[in-house]
């Protein structure tokens, strides 16, 4: 069984807009996605510049640009992710 329809999947490759270009994240917002959980610092910046709420997991060796936009919430490990997303979405 499919989890989603293939046409509903948003990827940077399909949009020809690669991280941190905000077009990918804007398209996600248009599809009703309000929160982004980034895998990298580049993901963080692109999502924030597109106006998304960001819950960022801290990872060794990865840091956001101190001069760029900052995530609304950071968590130390994935265990806290469900509660963090619930907090951001309200």
C-alpha angles and dihedrals in degrees: 000000000000120000092204138001111267092233090058094059112106116205133167089236093058092048095041087226113119129198130317091020106115095221093088092052093044089055090051090052090051087054090055101262110141103171130052124198103198127210093203144023089255090057089051094055095045094049093047092048088053090054099252125145109247130208105188125195113216112239128185110258094014122102134161121245105273089213094049133073115300127225117254092230136016126194128198096223141002093260090081095048100100092051092044093052091047089052093051095045091046 
